[in-house]
């Protein structure tokens, strides 16, 4: 053996040993999560608060995220549309590229960089097991999940595996890729057998992987509005118990997360924990206009009865005022959350937006039953889409992320004061009253200031009199000076406002009866938590927002 050969062999051995040691250190740094009373904790007993994003539209495309009509409202219909337009062979190549480009290592690295600590990938069972008479398990879904988990392990993001589309469908709606608009998971015993086997295979594959936080056994089963809940809800808990028992035979470590029927939110069937390492889940969407912050009191009460953790598996699909409010509301009540979704097409209310390819309106029109574009045009359009879905080609919306994480720079809607109650987060003289809008269980008056039927932005303000105040908390990643301003309207005479930023007093005089934007100049924010107090010292005022940029 020559000296160079010896050195090369030594180098290879060194690299192998170093890589092995790195894997050992990495594995030891990652810990399984488990439930402990109403907390989720790691193996050292330290509380872990899950705040993440949902990886929707990747393994289970949803038509609304493509801006499609009814002929493209679910995966199987989207697949048919694309196959009809460009042919089966080209369609197969498109889907391979789509799944390879939609979520990549760059997405996972970026999710971690932004400050989230978990992801919830939405699975379609058709990528794991074939439909029809002779069912066979296939590799595609498992390999995609393997790669995702490897990336998440690298960037320290926990994974909650979400069975979004079970065999046969658990909702009978588009969201689970239902073939016949019937929840056939509950009408055909074979589908339940397939679901059990699929979950057992997933659990066996990842039983020793601590970066997998939990198994989300069924997404949003059995809606009430279609009659499905009334017909089949008696099967739900027995199915959950069967799944848990089968999985526990191969995996004793991972948590389960359990969803109620009717879009996850009816927990009336749960009178006891289904496993000693499980937490319950609800989904939270505030779609009212004008904005309204829905109460979660009934979930908190059931959490106390069951003495288990509670987690919000989906929230989002609205605007920044609600995003700030919901994450603040959840965190005050020790409820982790996952924002839905990470990205979709042509939007301003998700962290990333996919640019529509040129000619996309032709494809959208076809999904609504209109003329089919030419094959050549469709091939060009979908080739462009393959590139547009890559993270580096998407549009980033920092205002959305900062609202979700309540982090400057951002706009703080005045109605999003804290949740610590009277004399802590606000003071008003009439503390027995209840606001007519937005936070209707609290006494700070919230006033609708404009017709908001066609907009996602908040058009509400708080009304304060002399001596009344509200307080806010926001995070800053670094100590920095930001331009600080507010929008307000005096209701009578002149007014004096006082703002306290981390104990530093700022005073403001307001005149006239029109909405005005008042600058407070550049103000210093500290790294970490910043506290803002807004007080009216004279007059009566409507305050719309505080802006920190």
N, C-alpha and C positions, 0 to 999 in steps of 0.2 A: 504493500500500500504506500503510495506517495504521500509526501507531506501535505500536498493540496487536498488529496482524497481524505486524509485523516482529518484535516481541518474542516472539510465539508461535512463529514460524518459527525464530527463533534458539534458543528453548528446546528445540524438537523436535530441531534439529540437535545441540544440546549433549548432550541425553539419548542420541541415537543414537551419537554419538562416544564418550560415556562408557561406554555399554553395550558398544560394540565393544572399547574398551580393556580393560574388565573381562574380556571373554571371552578376549582375547589373553593377559592376565596369568594368568587362571585356567588356560588351556590350557598356558601355559609352566610353570606350577607343577606340573602333572600330568605324570608321566613313565611311559612304558611300562616294564613289568617284564620281566625276562629271567632266565634261569638262568645261574649262574656256578659251575661245579663243583657242590657240594652246597648252595649258597645260591641264594635268589631275591634279585635286586638291582634297583635302579632304574638309570636311564641314567647316574647319577653314580657307579655302582659301590657304592652304599650298600646294605647288607643290609636287606631288608624282610621282616618276620615277619608272616605272614598269620594273624590270629585273628578269626574271624567267626561268623556264624550262617547256618543254612540256611533259605531261604524255602520250606519245604514246605507243602503243602496249599493253595497259592494257585492256581497254574496247573495243578497236578496234585493234586486232592484225594485223600487217603488215608483209607480207611474207619475205621481205628483212631483217627484224630484227630477223628472225629465220634462215636466210640464206637458204631459200627455193627456189625451182624452180617454174615454171609457174603453176604447179598443186597445189601450196600452196601459191599463191601470195596475197590472201585476206582472211578475216575472214571465209567466208562460205566455201571456198575451204580448208582452214586449218582445219576447223571443220570436213569436210568430210574425209580428210586424216586420222585424228586421230580416228574418228569413225570406219573407215575401218580397221585400224590397231588393235584397242583394244576393239571394240564393243561399242554400244551406251551407255550402263549403265556405263561402266568404263570411257567413254569419258565425260559423264555428270559430274561424280565425279571429273575428272581431271579439267574441266573448273571451277568448283566451287572452287577447291583448287588454280588454277592459278589466278583467280581474287582476291582471298583472300590473296595471297602471293605476287603478283607482285608489288602492291603499298600498303604499310602498314603505320602505324603510324611512324615506324622507318624511312621510306623514307621521310616523310613530315618533321619530326624533323631534319633529316640530311640536307635537302634542305634549311631549315631556318638557321641551324647552319653554313652552308657554305657561307651564305650572300645573297642568293636570297630572293626575297620578294613576289613571285607570282608563280602560277602554271597554266597551261593550259591543263586540261584533255580533251582528244579526245574521244568524245562519238560516239557510234554506235547506231542508232535508234532502231535496232533490240533487244537491251537489255531493251527497254522501251515500244515498241509496236510491236505486231506480224505482220507478213506479210500475204499475201493471201487475200481471199475474206472477211472474217469476222474478222476485226482487233480488237484486245483487248489490252488495256494497261496493262503492267505487272510491277511487283515490282522491279525486279532485278537491273535494271539500276538506279532507283531512290534511292534504299537503298545503293548502292555503292557510289553514289554521296552524299547522306546524310552523310555517314561516312567520306568521303574525306573532306567535308566542315567542319565537326566537328573537325577533326584533324587540318585543316588549321586555323580554329578559335583559337584553342589552341596555335598554333605556329605562329600566326599572318602572315599568307601567304594569299595574295589575290588570288581569283579564277576567271579565265576567262573561262567560260563554252563554249566549242568548239563543234559545231555540225559538226563532222568530217565525219559522214556517215548519210546523211538524208534519209528518206524513198524513195526508188527507186534509190537513188544515184544522186548526183548533178554534178558529173564529167563524169560518164560512164567509170571509170577506177578502178583499184584495190584498190586505197587509200580510196574509200568511200564504199567498199564492194558491188560494183555494181553487180547485179545478171546477167546481160546480156550485159555488156559493152556498155550500152546506159544510158544517164542521164535521167532516167525515172521519176525523180522529175519534169522534164519539159515536159514529154510526156503524163503523166497520171494525170489529175487534182486531183484524189483521194490522190495521194502522197503529193501534196501541202496542201490539207486539213489536212492530218495527221501531216505534219510538223507544221502547225499553231497550231493545238491542242496540240502537244507535247510541243512546246515552251510555250504555255499558261499555261500548267500544271507545267512546270519547273518554270516559272515566279511566278505563284501563290504560289508555294511551298517555294520560296526563296525571296519573295518580301520584307520581313523585315530583310533580312540577309545582313549586310554591308560587311562581308568578301567576298561576291561575288562581284567582281569588275564590270564585264561586261558579256553580252551575245554575243558570236561570232556566228552570225546567220547562216552562211554557210562557210565551209572551201573550199577554192580553187575551186569555181564552174566553169564549162564550159571551158575546154581547147580549144585552137585554133587549135592545130595540128591534132585533130581528126575531125574537122569540127563542133563540138558541139557548140562552141561559135557563129559561124556564123548562125547556125540554131535557137538557142534558147536564145541568149543574150537579145533580146527585152523583154523577160519575167522576167529578173533578177530584175530590179529596181521595177516593179510592185509587185513582190513577196516580196522583202524587205519591201516595204511600207505596204503591207498587214500584214506581220509579226509584224512590229513595231506598227501598229494600234491595232492589237489584243492584243499584250503584254501590251501596255499602258493602256488598259482597266482594267488590274489587277495589274500592277506594274508601278508606275510613277517615281521610284527612280533610277533604274539601268541604267548604260550606255550600249549602243550597240557598237560593233565593226563591221565594214562593210568591206568586202573583194571584190575586183574587180574580173572580170572573168579572165580566163587564169592564173591559179595557183595563184590567188589573185592579180595579178600585173597590170592588165589593168583597169584603172580607167576612161576610156573615157566616160562611161555612167553617171558619177557623175558630174553634173553641179551645184549642191547645196546640202547642208547638208540634210540628210533624217530625222534627228531628232535633236533637240537642245541639246541633251546629247549623242552624238555619236562621235566616232573617227574612222578614216580609217586605214586600215591595208594592208601591203604588206609583201611578203615572200622573203627572201634574201639568195640565195645560190650562192657561188662563186666556180663553179666546173671547171673553166678553168685550163688547164695545159700549161705552168707553172702558178703559182698563179696569179690571177688578181683581184684587188679590184674594183668591179663594181660600177659605179656611181649611186647615188640616187638623182641627181639633179632634175629629172622630178617629183619625189615624193615631194620634197621640194617646187617646183613651184606650184604644185597642192594644197599642204597644205596652201600656202599663198593665193591662189585663194579661197579656201573653208573656210579658217580661222578655222580649226579644228585640234585637235591633230592627230599625226600619230604614229603608233606602228608597230613593226615587229613581227608578230605572230609566225614566224618560221625562224631560221637561224641555221647553223651548218653543220653537215655532211661533214666536210673537215678536216683541221688540225690546229695546234696551231697558226701558223702564221696568218691565216685568222681569227681565233677566236679573237685574240688580236686586229687585225685591225678592224674587224667589230664592236665590242662593243665600241671601241674608236671612230669610225666614227659616230655611232648612237648617242652616248652620247654627242659628240660635237654638234650635230644638234638637241638635245632635242627629240630624238626618243627612246622610250623604246623598249624592245625586250624580246623574249622568246626563249631560246636555245632548239633545237630539236635534239634528245630526251634525257631524263634523263638517260635511260639505254637501252641497247640492247645486243644481244648475240655476244660474241667472237669479241670484238672490242677494239681499242685503242683510239678512237676519241670521246667518250662520257664520262661523269663523272663516270659512273659505267658500268662494262661489266659483262654479265652473262656467267658463264662457261658452255660450252656444256657438256651435260651428256655423259658418256661413250656409244659408239655406235651411236652417233648422225649422223655420216656420213651415216648410213644405212637409217635413216629417211629422211635425205636430198636427198639421191639418189632416194627414193620412190617419193619424191615431184617432181623429174625430169622425172618420168615415168619409173624408173628402178624397180628392184625386191622389193616386199614388205617384210619387216622383219617379223619374226614369232611373233605371238600374245604375247607370253611370254616375248620375248626380248623387244617388243615395250612397254609392260606394265612396265617393269623394267626401260626403258629409260625415260618414261614420269613421273614415280614416282620420279626419280632422278631430273628431270627438276623442278618438284614442289618445291623441296628444293633449287635448285640452284638459282632460281629467287628471293629468299629472300635476302634482302639487305645485311645481315650479311655474306652471302655466295658469294657475288659478289666481283669483283676486282675494287678497287677504283683507278682512274687515277687523282692524284692531279695536274699533269701538265696541264691537260685539263681545270680543274676548274680555276687554276691560270691564264691561258691564257685568258679565257673568262672574268675574273674579273680583269685582268691586275695587278696581285698581286704577290709579291715575296714570295717564290723563283720561278724564271721562267727564260726562255730564251727570250730575246727581239730581234726579227729580225730587222736588221738595217733599212729595208725599212718601218718599222712601226713607223716612227717619227710622231710628233703630227700634228694636223689639224688646227693650228692657222695661217698658211701662212708664207710668206716671212718675215724675221727678227723676227719672233716669234717662229716658229717651225723649221725653216731652213734658211740658207743663201747659195746661189750659185750665181756665177757671171753671168751665162747665165740664167736669170730668165724668158726669153721669150721662152725658149725651153720647150719641153714636153718629159717626160720619154717614152721610147719605150715599157716599161714593167711595170706591176703592177699598179702603180698610174699614169696613162697616161695623166691626166689633170694637173700634177704638174711637176716642172722642175728638181727635184732631180733625177739624172740618176740612174735607177735600171737596173742591168745587170744580165742576166741569166748565172749561173756559171756551170750548169751540166744538163744533160738530166734527166728530172723528170717525164717521162711518167708513171712509175710504182711505184712512191712513193708519199706519202701525205706530206712529209716534204718540207719546202721551200728551194729552191736551187737558191736563188737570193741574190745579194749584192748591196749596194750603192757605187757609185764612187765619191770620193771627192778630190778636189785639195787644195793646200795650201790656207788658209783663209776661206774655206767653212766649214759649220757645220750643224748638225742636233740635235734636242733635243727630249727627251722622258719623259714621266711621268708614274710612277708605284706606287702602293699602298703597304704599309706594315701594317700588323695587329698589329705589335709591334715594338718597338725600338730594333734593333738587328744588329749584324755584320754578313755579308755574304761574301763568296768568290766571287770576282768580276773578270771576265775575258772577253776577246773578241777574235774573230777570224778575221784575216785581211790578206791582201796580198799587198805588195808594188808593184806598177806598174813600177817605175823607180827609180834607185838610192836608197837612204835611206829616211826614213820618220820620222817625229815627230808628235805624237798625243797628244792632251790634252783632258782630261775628267774632267768635273766638276760634282760632286755629291753634291747637295744641297749647292753649293758655295765652296766646298772644291776641290782644284785642284789636279789632278793626271796626271803625265806626262809619256810618253812611247816612247821609241826609237824602230824603226823597221828597219830591214836589210834584204837583200835578196829578191828574187822574188817568193817565195813559200808561200802557205797558212800556217800561224802559229797561234797557240792559245797562247795568251799572258795573263799571270796572273797579276792582280793588287792587289793581296792579299786580306785580309779581310777588308771590308769597312763598316762603320756604316750607317745604314738606319734608318730613324726616323719613328715613328708611324704615319700613314696617308700618305700624298702625298710626293713622292720623285721625284726630278727633276734631270735629267741627260743630260748633253750637251757633244757632241762628236765633236771635232774640229781638223782639220788637219792644223798643223803649218808649215810643210815642206813636200815637195814631193806630190805624188798622190797615193791614196790608195783605194782598195776595202775593204769594211767592211761588213762582213757577219752577225755577231750577237754579242750581249752583253749578258753575262750569269751571273745570280745572284743566287747563291745557298749556 
